[in-house]
Amino acid sequence: MGKTDLGAALRRAKSTTPTTATRPSRAGKKGMLIHIDPALSRRLKHLAVDEDKTLQQLGVEALEMLLASRSGP
């Protein structure tokens, strides 16, 4: 994906980002903060655009996959 394509995709994503009124509720959820390398952050943002997902969705998916892989047979 070229710079122009990524820029257009990011503008589309921003224009279709739900407002706080339409976002799923955070009630009953636990917030987490992690610090990651800028290169990893950039790769995650590209993946989110490519898959039309939010970073929140990718993070939950990744954590669920991690826990599933460690739960044993």
N, CA, C and O atoms as a printed pandas DataFrame, in Angstrom:
     atom_number atom_name residue_name chain_id  residue_number  x_coord  y_coord  z_coord
0              1         N          MET        A               1    0.857   -1.180    0.000
1              2        CA          MET        A               1    0.000    0.000    0.000
2              3         C          MET        A               1    0.891    1.226    0.000
3              4         O          MET        A               1    1.757    1.367    0.864
4              5         N          GLY        A               2    0.684    2.126   -0.974
5              6        CA          GLY        A               2    1.482    3.327   -1.060
6              7         C          GLY        A               2    1.036    4.378   -0.056
7              8         O          GLY        A               2    0.004    4.247    0.601
8              9         N          LYS        A               3    1.852    5.428    0.040
9             10        CA          LYS        A               3    1.538    6.502    0.988
10            11         C          LYS        A               3    0.186    7.146    0.673
11            12         O          LYS        A               3   -0.584    7.452    1.584
12            13         N          THR        A               4   -0.099    7.349   -0.595
13            14        CA          THR        A               4   -1.365    7.966   -0.976
14            15         C          THR        A               4   -2.524    7.073   -0.578
15            16         O          THR        A               4   -3.517    7.554   -0.032
16            17         N          ASP        A               5   -2.410    5.778   -0.844
17            18        CA          ASP        A               5   -3.476    4.842   -0.497
18            19         C          ASP        A               5   -3.702    4.806    1.004
19            20         O          ASP        A               5   -4.850    4.808    1.449
20            21         N          LEU        A               6   -2.645    4.774    1.791
21            22        CA          LEU        A               6   -2.765    4.730    3.244
22            23         C          LEU        A               6   -3.404    6.018    3.753
23            24         O          LEU        A               6   -4.273    5.979    4.625
24            25         N          GLY        A               7   -2.980    7.148    3.217
25            26        CA          GLY        A               7   -3.557    8.423    3.625
26            27         C          GLY        A               7   -5.051    8.467    3.351
27            28         O          GLY        A               7   -5.826    8.920    4.194
28            29         N          ALA        A               8   -5.456    8.003    2.186
29            30        CA          ALA        A               8   -6.880    7.981    1.844
30            31         C          ALA        A               8   -7.638    7.032    2.769
31            32         O          ALA        A               8   -8.747    7.336    3.208
32            33         N          ALA        A               9   -7.034    5.880    3.060
33            34        CA          ALA        A               9   -7.682    4.911    3.947
34            35         C          ALA        A               9   -7.834    5.473    5.352
35            36         O          ALA        A               9   -8.866    5.272    5.993
36            37         N          LEU        A              10   -6.824    6.172    5.831
37            38        CA          LEU        A              10   -6.910    6.771    7.166
38            39         C          LEU        A              10   -7.966    7.868    7.217
39            40         O          LEU        A              10   -8.682    7.996    8.209
40            41         N          ARG        A              11   -8.065    8.661    6.151
41            42        CA          ARG        A              11   -9.103    9.699    6.116
42            43         C          ARG        A              11  -10.491    9.060    6.113
43            44         O          ARG        A              11  -11.397    9.543    6.792
44            45         N          ARG        A              12  -10.662    7.971    5.346
45            46        CA          ARG        A              12  -11.947    7.262    5.339
46            47         C          ARG        A              12  -12.254    6.710    6.714
47            48         O          ARG        A              12  -13.385    6.811    7.190
48            49         N          ALA        A              13  -11.249    6.125    7.358
49            50        CA          ALA        A              13  -11.454    5.543    8.687
50            51         C          ALA        A              13  -11.861    6.612    9.686
51            52         O          ALA        A              13  -12.752    6.388   10.505
52            53         N          LYS        A              14  -11.220    7.769    9.629
53            54        CA          LYS        A              14  -11.560    8.851   10.552
54            55         C          LYS        A              14  -12.971    9.366   10.296
55            56         O          LYS        A              14  -13.691    9.716   11.232
56            57         N          SER        A              15  -13.362    9.409    9.026
57            58        CA          SER        A              15  -14.692    9.936    8.718
58            59         C          SER        A              15  -15.791    8.948    9.091
59            60         O          SER        A              15  -16.948    9.342    9.233
60            61         N          THR        A              16  -15.449    7.671    9.253
61            62        CA          THR        A              16  -16.455    6.671    9.604
62            63         C          THR        A              16  -16.309    6.176   11.038
63            64         O          THR        A              16  -17.009    5.250   11.449
64            65         N          THR        A              17  -15.396    6.792   11.808
65            66        CA          THR        A              17  -15.210    6.401   13.197
66            67         C          THR        A              17  -16.470    6.746   13.979
67            68         O          THR        A              17  -16.971    7.866   13.878
68            69         N          PRO        A              18  -16.995    5.787   14.764
69            70        CA          PRO        A              18  -18.218    6.076   15.516
70            71         C          PRO        A              18  -18.009    7.210   16.513
71            72         O          PRO        A              18  -16.918    7.382   17.057
72            73         N          THR        A              19  -19.050    7.966   16.739
73            74        CA          THR        A              19  -18.981    9.008   17.751
74            75         C          THR        A              19  -19.116    8.357   19.117
75            76         O          THR        A              19  -19.470    7.182   19.214
76            77         N          THR        A              20  -18.839    9.101   20.157
77            78        CA          THR        A              20  -18.952    8.539   21.504
78            79         C          THR        A              20  -20.372    8.089   21.789
79            80         O          THR        A              20  -20.577    7.189   22.604
80            81         N          ALA        A              21  -21.354    8.690   21.139
81            82        CA          ALA        A              21  -22.745    8.312   21.365
82            83         C          ALA        A              21  -23.051    6.931   20.792
83            84         O          ALA        A              21  -23.955    6.251   21.277
84            85         N          THR        A              22  -22.306    6.503   19.760
85            86        CA          THR        A              22  -22.609    5.220   19.132
86            87         C          THR        A              22  -21.585    4.133   19.455
87            88         O          THR        A              22  -21.743    2.991   19.024
88            89         N          ARG        A              23  -20.550    4.470   20.200
89            90        CA          ARG        A              23  -19.549    3.463   20.573
90            91         C          ARG        A              23  -20.147    2.492   21.573
91            92         O          ARG        A              23  -21.015    2.856   22.367
92            93         N          PRO        A              24  -19.668    1.233   21.529
93            94        CA          PRO        A              24  -20.137    0.278   22.539
94            95         C          PRO        A              24  -19.789    0.774   23.937
95            96         O          PRO        A              24  -18.770    1.434   24.136
96            97         N          SER        A              25  -20.631    0.454   24.887
97            98        CA          SER        A              25  -20.434    0.901   26.264
98            99         C          SER        A              25  -19.165    0.314   26.860
99           100         O          SER        A              25  -18.779   -0.817   26.565
100          101         N          ARG        A              26  -18.543    1.096   27.686
101          102        CA          ARG        A              26  -17.376    0.618   28.421
102          103         C          ARG        A              26  -17.785    0.126   29.803
103          104         O          ARG        A              26  -16.945   -0.327   30.580
104          105         N          ALA        A              27  -19.073    0.217   30.106
105          106        CA          ALA        A              27  -19.566   -0.214   31.417
106          107         C          ALA        A              27  -19.215   -1.676   31.633
107          108         O          ALA        A              27  -19.435   -2.513   30.758
108          109         N          GLY        A              28  -18.673   -1.974   32.798
109          110        CA          GLY        A              28  -18.312   -3.346   33.123
110          111         C          GLY        A              28  -17.010   -3.815   32.508
111          112         O          GLY        A              28  -16.657   -4.988   32.631
112          113         N          LYS        A              29  -16.290   -2.924   31.848
113          114        CA          LYS        A              29  -15.026   -3.291   31.203
114          115         C          LYS        A              29  -13.864   -2.749   32.012
115          116         O          LYS        A              29  -14.011   -1.765   32.737
116          117         N          LYS        A              30  -12.727   -3.381   31.892
117          118        CA          LYS        A              30  -11.506   -2.989   32.589
118          119         C          LYS        A              30  -10.546   -2.376   31.574
119          120         O          LYS        A              30  -10.251   -2.989   30.548
120          121         N          GLY        A              31  -10.063   -1.179   31.853
121          122        CA          GLY        A              31   -9.112   -0.532   30.971
122          123         C          GLY        A              31   -7.704   -1.073   31.188
123          124         O          GLY        A              31   -7.347   -1.468   32.298
124          125         N          MET        A              32   -6.902   -1.089   30.116
125          126        CA          MET        A              32   -5.512   -1.541   30.192
126          127         C          MET        A              32   -4.659   -0.584   29.367
127          128         O          MET        A              32   -5.127   -0.011   28.383
128          129         N          LEU        A              33   -3.430   -0.421   29.770
129          130        CA          LEU        A              33   -2.495    0.406   29.024
130          131         C          LEU        A              33   -1.221   -0.395   28.838
131          132         O          LEU        A              33   -0.671   -0.928   29.802
132          133         N          ILE        A              34   -0.749   -0.483   27.602
133          134        CA          ILE        A              34    0.534   -1.137   27.346
134          135         C          ILE        A              34    1.398   -0.168   26.538
135          136         O          ILE        A              34    0.893    0.685   25.807
136          137         N          HIS        A              35    2.678   -0.320   26.687
137          138        CA          HIS        A              35    3.632    0.503   25.935
138          139         C          HIS        A              35    4.284   -0.389   24.894
139          140         O          HIS        A              35    4.851   -1.431   25.224
140          141         N          ILE        A              36    4.202    0.022   23.630
141          142        CA          ILE        A              36    4.779   -0.782   22.549
142          143         C          ILE        A              36    5.700    0.094   21.702
143          144         O          ILE        A              36    5.614    1.322   21.713
144          145         N          ASP        A              37    6.567   -0.569   20.982
145          146        CA          ASP        A              37    7.512    0.084   20.094
146          147         C          ASP        A              37    6.756    0.824   18.980
147          148         O          ASP        A              37    5.744    0.321   18.490
148          149         N          PRO        A              38    7.226    1.990   18.580
149          150        CA          PRO        A              38    6.553    2.736   17.508
150          151         C          PRO        A              38    6.381    1.932   16.214
151          152         O          PRO        A              38    5.373    2.082   15.523
152          153         N          ALA        A              39    7.349    1.089   15.887
153          154        CA          ALA        A              39    7.233    0.281   14.666
154          155         C          ALA        A              39    6.080   -0.709   14.777
155          156         O          ALA        A              39    5.357   -0.928   13.805
156          157         N          LEU        A              40    5.902   -1.307   15.951
157          158        CA          LEU        A              40    4.793   -2.233   16.164
158          159         C          LEU        A              40    3.467   -1.481   16.110
159          160         O          LEU        A              40    2.492   -1.984   15.551
160          161         N          SER        A              41    3.423   -0.301   16.676
161          162        CA          SER        A              41    2.217    0.519   16.627
162          163         C          SER        A              41    1.828    0.822   15.186
163          164         O          SER        A              41    0.657    0.719   14.821
164          165         N          ARG        A              42    2.798    1.191   14.375
165          166        CA          ARG        A              42    2.559    1.499   12.969
166          167         C          ARG        A              42    2.024    0.275   12.229
167          168         O          ARG        A              42    1.092    0.387   11.433
168          169         N          ARG        A              43    2.618   -0.906   12.494
169          170        CA          ARG        A              43    2.157   -2.138   11.839
170          171         C          ARG        A              43    0.731   -2.478   12.243
171          172         O          ARG        A              43   -0.069   -2.914   11.414
172          173         N          LEU        A              44    0.415   -2.278   13.521
173          174        CA          LEU        A              44   -0.944   -2.555   13.994
174          175         C          LEU        A              44   -1.954   -1.614   13.340
175          176         O          LEU        A              44   -3.048   -2.039   12.967
176          177         N          LYS        A              45   -1.593   -0.347   13.202
177          178        CA          LYS        A              45   -2.495    0.608   12.565
178          179         C          LYS        A              45   -2.744    0.239   11.108
179          180         O          LYS        A              45   -3.873    0.342   10.628
180          181         N          HIS        A              46   -1.704   -0.190   10.401
181          182        CA          HIS        A              46   -1.866   -0.633    9.016
182          183         C          HIS        A              46   -2.784   -1.851    8.955
183          184         O          HIS        A              46   -3.667   -1.927    8.101
184          185         N          LEU        A              47   -2.572   -2.804    9.866
185          186        CA          LEU        A              47   -3.410   -3.997    9.894
186          187         C          LEU        A              47   -4.867   -3.635   10.168
187          188         O          LEU        A              47   -5.776   -4.183    9.543
188          189         N          ALA        A              48   -5.086   -2.720   11.096
189          190        CA          ALA        A              48   -6.452   -2.288   11.423
190          191         C          ALA        A              48   -7.132   -1.699   10.186
191          192         O          ALA        A              48   -8.298   -1.995    9.921
192          193         N          VAL        A              49   -6.418   -0.875    9.432
193          194        CA          VAL        A              49   -6.986   -0.300    8.214
194          195         C          VAL        A              49   -7.243   -1.391    7.185
195          196         O          VAL        A              49   -8.309   -1.428    6.570
196          197         N          ASP        A              50   -6.270   -2.281    6.993
197          198        CA          ASP        A              50   -6.414   -3.360    6.005
198          199         C          ASP        A              50   -7.600   -4.266    6.317
199          200         O          ASP        A              50   -8.291   -4.719    5.405
200          201         N          GLU        A              51   -7.837   -4.530    7.598
201          202        CA          GLU        A              51   -8.909   -5.451    7.997
202          203         C          GLU        A              51  -10.197   -4.724    8.393
203          204         O          GLU        A              51  -11.169   -5.353    8.811
204          205         N          ASP        A              52  -10.196   -3.402    8.259
205          206        CA          ASP        A              52  -11.358   -2.589    8.623
206          207         C          ASP        A              52  -11.804   -2.883   10.055
207          208         O          ASP        A              52  -12.987   -3.095   10.322
208          209         N          LYS        A              53  -10.831   -2.890   10.970
209          210        CA          LYS        A              53  -11.086   -3.127   12.392
210          211         C          LYS        A              53  -10.479   -1.995   13.196
211          212         O          LYS        A              53   -9.650   -1.235   12.695
212          213         N          THR        A              54  -10.895   -1.890   14.441
213          214        CA          THR        A              54  -10.299   -0.909   15.342
214          215         C          THR        A              54   -9.116   -1.547   16.057
215          216         O          THR        A              54   -8.981   -2.770   16.090
216          217         N          LEU        A              55   -8.263   -0.708   16.627
217          218        CA          LEU        A              55   -7.170   -1.232   17.436
218          219         C          LEU        A              55   -7.732   -1.986   18.641
219          220         O          LEU        A              55   -7.148   -2.976   19.081
220          221         N          GLN        A              56   -8.846   -1.528   19.165
221          222        CA          GLN        A              56   -9.523   -2.221   20.266
222          223         C          GLN        A              56   -9.869   -3.654   19.853
223          224         O          GLN        A              56   -9.584   -4.601   20.585
224          225         N          GLN        A              57  -10.482   -3.806   18.683
225          226        CA          GLN        A              57  -10.860   -5.134   18.203
226          227         C          GLN        A              57   -9.634   -6.027   18.009
227          228         O          GLN        A              57   -9.657   -7.201   18.380
228          229         N          LEU        A              58   -8.570   -5.482   17.433
229          230        CA          LEU        A              58   -7.354   -6.265   17.237
230          231         C          LEU        A              58   -6.735   -6.667   18.572
231          232         O          LEU        A              58   -6.257   -7.791   18.726
232          233         N          GLY        A              59   -6.744   -5.745   19.537
233          234        CA          GLY        A              59   -6.175   -6.044   20.849
234          235         C          GLY        A              59   -6.927   -7.152   21.560
235          236         O          GLY        A              59   -6.311   -8.062   22.114
236          237         N          VAL        A              60   -8.246   -7.087   21.551
237          238        CA          VAL        A              60   -9.051   -8.127   22.193
238          239         C          VAL        A              60   -8.818   -9.467   21.492
239          240         O          VAL        A              60   -8.659  -10.498   22.146
240          241         N          GLU        A              61   -8.801   -9.442   20.162
241          242        CA          GLU        A              61   -8.561  -10.674   19.390
242          243         C          GLU        A              61   -7.201  -11.278   19.747
243          244         O          GLU        A              61   -7.088  -12.490   19.934
244          245         N          ALA        A              62   -6.179  -10.440   19.840
245          246        CA          ALA        A              62   -4.827  -10.920   20.154
246          247         C          ALA        A              62   -4.764  -11.520   21.560
247          248         O          ALA        A              62   -4.160  -12.572   21.766
248          249         N          LEU        A              63   -5.391  -10.844   22.523
249          250        CA          LEU        A              63   -5.371  -11.364   23.899
250          251         C          LEU        A              63   -6.144  -12.669   24.021
251          252         O          LEU        A              63   -5.725  -13.576   24.739
252          253         N          GLU        A              64   -7.277  -12.767   23.317
253          254        CA          GLU        A              64   -8.037  -14.018   23.337
254          255         C          GLU        A              64   -7.234  -15.160   22.722
255          256         O          GLU        A              64   -7.257  -16.280   23.231
256          257         N          MET        A              65   -6.523  -14.880   21.631
257          258        CA          MET        A              65   -5.691  -15.897   20.978
258          259         C          MET        A              65   -4.551  -16.326   21.908
259          260         O          MET        A              65   -4.244  -17.515   21.998
260          261         N          LEU        A              66   -3.928  -15.377   22.595
261          262        CA          LEU        A              66   -2.860  -15.689   23.528
262          263         C          LEU        A              66   -3.354  -16.604   24.641
263          264         O          LEU        A              66   -2.723  -17.615   24.948
264          265         N          LEU        A              67   -4.478  -16.246   25.238
265          266        CA          LEU        A              67   -5.015  -17.057   26.325
266          267         C          LEU        A              67   -5.432  -18.434   25.851
267          268         O          LEU        A              67   -5.225  -19.417   26.563
268          269         N          ALA        A              68   -6.015  -18.529   24.667
269          270        CA          ALA        A              68   -6.416  -19.820   24.113
270          271         C          ALA        A              68   -5.192  -20.708   23.868
271          272         O          ALA        A              68   -5.248  -21.919   24.085
272          273         N          SER        A              69   -4.088  -20.106   23.415
273          274        CA          SER        A              69   -2.887  -20.878   23.112
274          275         C          SER        A              69   -2.205  -21.385   24.369
275          276         O          SER        A              69   -1.430  -22.340   24.311
276          277         N          ARG        A              70   -2.480  -20.761   25.501
277          278        CA          ARG        A              70   -1.839  -21.138   26.759
278          279         C          ARG        A              70   -2.741  -21.977   27.653
279          280         O          ARG        A              70   -2.310  -22.399   28.726
280          281         N          SER        A              71   -3.961  -22.228   27.250
281          282        CA          SER        A              71   -4.916  -22.925   28.125
282          283         C          SER        A              71   -4.727  -24.436   28.128
283          284         O          SER        A              71   -5.277  -25.118   28.992
284          285         N          GLY        A              72   -3.971  -24.968   27.193
285          286        CA          GLY        A              72   -3.734  -26.412   27.162
286          287         C          GLY        A              72   -4.899  -27.167   26.541
287          288         O          GLY        A              72   -5.922  -26.579   26.189
288          289         N          PRO        A              73   -4.726  -28.494   26.410
289          290        CA          PRO        A              73   -5.743  -29.310   25.736
290          291         C          PRO        A              73   -7.022  -29.458   26.510
291          292         O          PRO        A              73   -7.950  -30.121   26.047
